[in-house]
Amino acid sequence: MRRVSFQAARVEKGKIVERDDNIYNNLDEMEARLKYLIVNKSGDWGFEEIKNA
């Protein structure tokens, strides 16, 4: 089975301009981190899939 991980990324004008240092495999951790990034770092944050992390 293929392992899929995710990393938070901030986007401006359709391009990734910043990435979070952490990689997540757990939905609860991802949701908590996303809320933190939006509140404390502002910007348009989301997650991108990291293959073979």
Secondary structure, 3 states (H helix, E strand, C coil): CCCEEEEEEEEECCEEEEEEEEEECCHHHHHHHHHHHHHHHCCEEEEEEEECC
